[in-house]
Amino acid sequence: MGEEDCFAANKLGTGLLDGFVRYRGYSADPYSSLEDFADRLSHFVSSMIILVLAGVTMTNVYFLRPISCTLPTAPDGHFTVFAESVCWVQGTIGLNIDDPIPNDPTDWDELKERADISFYQWVPFCLSIQAMLFYLPHLIWQALAINSLGDNLECLLTRAKKANQVDDRGARQNLVNACADHLCKLSRQHADNRTNTWSALQHYLTRIPGGRLFIVGKRMGNRIAFLYLLVKLLYLANALGQLFIIMKFLGQRDMNMVTFSQYLFNILKSKREWGGSEFFPRQTLCPVKVPHLGVRNQVYTAVCALPVNMFNEKIYIFLWLWICFVFLVSVLSLLTWLGRLALQRYSRDFLREFLAVSLLAPIRLPGDEYVGDGRGEEELSDPLVNKFLREVVRCDGNFIIRMLRLNAGDVVTGEILARWWKMFMQSEERNRRDLYAKIPDYMPGFKITPDAPPRPESNGEPRTSAERRRKSVV
């Protein structure tokens, strides 16, 4: 294949990959996801580490010299090289020092069925599968976050991060408005307008501490957060399962997770060498059969050293320690998110304070409109804010706002939340006007008193909070 053909094939493959990425909505940036540090530590950092180790192991096994054998009674010539190739292909036999060496081919066959050692050939593939398992929960969450939960949440994060990076003030405001409109429409699509008994019972149960984690549904406003917690549990299950697999690779048959951990840490503390394991023996035996015409096959016993197994042991000892660290970080992250999402009063207080910080200080530049509306914190404690947090933001909105803070920053997330709040205020104002407009139809003698004239402004600024609020609405 010529250079032009290679270039064309590479271009075709790149084009297909880019098309698939655009079709699915994925981002090439591993940090452009609604995930926290613990999730990235599992699906990105751990997967990359294991894949690098798999590549190093594959090079050592398939391209270097993973086995070295000697035959005390070998024929002349290159028979030792031939024996090493045979032993590497067919595998060797792990045998204790005190065990007798078989003399009969039948005994060799029985021993090989019981103690065949060829696992080192599969270590690169096992490591690759382990890396895939670390990445699998991320793929599941990506599939859920892209259009499966009612909307493209990854697109929301991409817009927020882009708003945090653009220099043009108008483009930034347009992106912030688009994110807020996205959240506003999503909350309306998932609004609970049911009036049956089951809906009332569900809402009653969600008022119990932790109840919103068990009464799950799109109309309950907690489905996105609940599925994210399930993905967190998948990360934990994967880490725990891989620790169990590594224990089976390195430990003895009579070891459990506790005894293996104690044994491993004692070895590391005493700075002694690892004593070997059933899957990774360092010295083995290998029967090499040489057929002769007209006579019985001659069997030569090769004593083989497997330096690759010492390297494999070190890899899995390192992975054990690393996965223990990842498991602890994932547990802390899960507990943190449980507290953030289950404790309703804490969640509302956090959102109320965050909204107050985003609205308290009005910023007016020459030729620009207000960024904040200067509302006092006492005005944010009114029932209207509670309605906004209980009926509009809810658990899923709390989760999305926190994720935007983690991935896009506090400033742009505060602007998005403030704009979402203003959209809610506009909607409430329209509903109030529509209600007042319908009153004369039911009460012919009722008249609506016109609004009082506005108070004079000081230095061009409105005096009352209502005037400030009306002027600040974009």
Residue pairs with C-beta under 8 A, 6 or more apart in sequence:
1 9
21 27
21 28
24 146
25 146
25 147
25 152
25 154
25 155
26 142
26 146
26 154
27 33
27 154
27 158
30 40
30 44
31 40
31 407
32 154
32 157
32 158
32 161
32 407
33 39
33 40
33 138
33 141
33 142
33 145
33 154
33 157
33 407
34 141
34 145
34 153
34 154
34 157
34 228
34 400
34 403
34 407
35 43
35 138
35 141
35 403
35 407
36 333
36 337
36 403
36 406
37 329
37 333
38 232
38 235
38 326
38 329
38 330
38 332
38 333
38 334
39 137
39 138
39 141
39 231
39 232
39 235
39 333
41 326
41 329
41 330
42 134
42 137
42 138
42 235
42 238
42 239
42 326
42 330
43 134
43 135
43 137
43 138
43 235
44 138
46 131
46 134
46 322
46 323
46 326
47 131
47 132
47 134
47 135
49 322
50 127
50 128
50 130
50 131
50 134
50 319
51 127
51 128
51 131
53 127
53 315
53 319
54 124
54 125
54 127
54 128
54 131
55 124
57 123
57 124
57 127
57 308
57 311
57 312
57 315
58 124
60 66
60 308
60 311
61 120
61 121
61 123
61 124
61 308
62 124
66 88
66 120
66 306
66 307
66 308
67 84
67 87
67 88
67 92
67 304
67 305
67 306
67 308
68 84
68 304
68 305
68 307
69 80
69 83
69 84
69 87
69 286
69 302
69 303
69 304
69 305
70 80
70 302
70 303
70 304
71 79
71 80
71 83
71 288
71 300
71 301
71 302
71 303
72 303
73 300
74 80
74 83
74 300
75 290
79 300
82 288
83 286
83 288
83 300
83 302
84 302
84 304
86 286
86 288
87 286
87 288
87 302
87 304
88 121
90 118
90 286
91 112
91 116
91 117
91 118
91 121
91 286
92 116
92 117
92 118
92 284
92 285
92 286
92 304
92 306
93 108
93 111
93 112
93 115
93 116
93 117
93 284
93 285
93 286
93 287
94 115
94 117
94 278
94 281
94 284
95 101
95 111
95 115
95 284
95 285
101 285
101 301
102 108
102 110
102 111
102 287
105 287
105 289
105 297
105 299
108 287
108 299
112 287
117 279
117 281
117 284
117 306
119 279
119 280
120 280
120 306
120 308
120 309
120 312
123 312
123 315
127 315
130 242
130 245
130 319
133 238
133 241
133 242
134 238
134 242
136 234
136 238
137 231
137 234
137 235
137 238
140 231
140 234
141 227
141 228
141 231
142 154
144 227
144 231
145 152
145 153
145 154
146 152
146 153
146 154
149 223
149 224
149 227
150 186
150 189
150 190
150 218
151 182
151 185
151 186
151 189
153 224
153 400
155 182
156 179
156 182
156 183
156 400
156 404
157 403
157 404
157 407
157 408
159 175
159 178
159 179
159 182
160 175
160 179
160 404
160 407
160 408
160 412
160 413
160 416
161 407
161 408
162 175
163 171
163 172
163 175
163 176
163 179
163 408
163 412
163 415
164 408
164 409
164 411
164 412
166 172
166 175
169 368
176 412
176 415
176 416
176 419
177 419
177 474
179 404
179 416
179 419
180 416
180 417
180 419
180 420
180 422
180 423
181 423
183 397
183 400
183 416
183 420
184 392
184 420
184 423
184 424
187 221
187 392
187 393
187 394
187 397
190 218
190 219
190 221
190 223
190 396
191 219
191 391
192 199
192 203
192 219
192 220
192 221
194 219
199 219
202 215
202 217
202 220
203 220
205 211
205 214
205 215
206 212
206 215
206 220
206 222
207 344
209 342
209 343
209 344
210 342
212 220
212 222
212 341
212 342
212 344
212 395
213 222
213 226
213 229
213 338
213 341
213 342
215 222
216 222
216 223
216 226
217 223
220 394
220 395
221 394
221 395
221 396
221 397
222 341
222 394
222 395
222 396
223 396
224 396
224 399
224 400
225 341
225 395
225 396
225 398
225 399
228 337
228 399
229 334
229 337
229 338
229 341
232 330
232 333
232 334
232 337
233 334
235 330
236 327
236 330
236 331
236 334
239 323
239 326
239 327
239 330
240 327
242 319
242 323
243 257
243 320
243 323
243 324
243 327
244 257
246 316
246 319
246 320
246 323
247 255
247 256
247 257
247 260
247 320
248 279
249 277
249 279
249 280
249 316
250 260
250 264
250 274
250 277
250 279
250 280
250 313
250 316
250 317
250 320
251 259
251 260
251 263
251 277
252 277
252 278
253 278
255 263
264 317
264 320
267 274
267 275
274 313
274 317
276 282
276 313
277 313
280 306
280 309
280 310
280 312
280 313
281 306
281 309
282 305
282 306
282 307
282 309
282 310
283 303
283 304
283 305
283 306
284 303
284 304
284 306
285 301
285 302
285 303
285 304
286 301
286 302
286 303
286 304
287 299
287 300
287 301
287 302
288 299
288 300
288 301
288 302
289 297
289 298
289 299
290 297
290 298
290 299
290 300
291 297
291 298
292 298
339 346
340 346
340 347
340 350
340 398
340 399
340 402
341 347
341 395
341 398
341 399
347 395
347 398
348 386
348 389
348 390
350 398
351 389
351 393
351 398
351 401
351 417
352 380
352 381
352 385
352 389
354 401
354 414
354 417
355 380
355 385
355 417
355 418
355 421
356 375
356 377
356 380
357 414
358 372
358 414
358 415
358 417
358 418
359 372
359 373
359 374
359 375
359 380
359 418
359 421
360 372
360 374
360 375
360 376
360 377
361 372
361 374
362 370
362 371
362 372
362 373
362 374
362 468
362 472
363 370
363 371
363 372
364 370
364 371
369 472
369 474
370 471
370 472
371 415
371 418
372 418
372 472
373 422
373 468
373 469
373 472
373 473
374 465
374 468
374 472
375 465
375 468
375 469
376 465
379 465
384 425
384 428
388 421
388 424
392 420
392 424
393 401
393 420
401 413
401 416
401 417
404 412
404 413
404 416
405 413
419 474
422 472
422 473
422 474
425 469
425 473
426 473
436 448
439 446
439 448
440 446
440 447
440 448
454 462
454 467
455 462
455 463
455 464
455 467
456 463
457 463
461 468
462 468
462 470
462 471
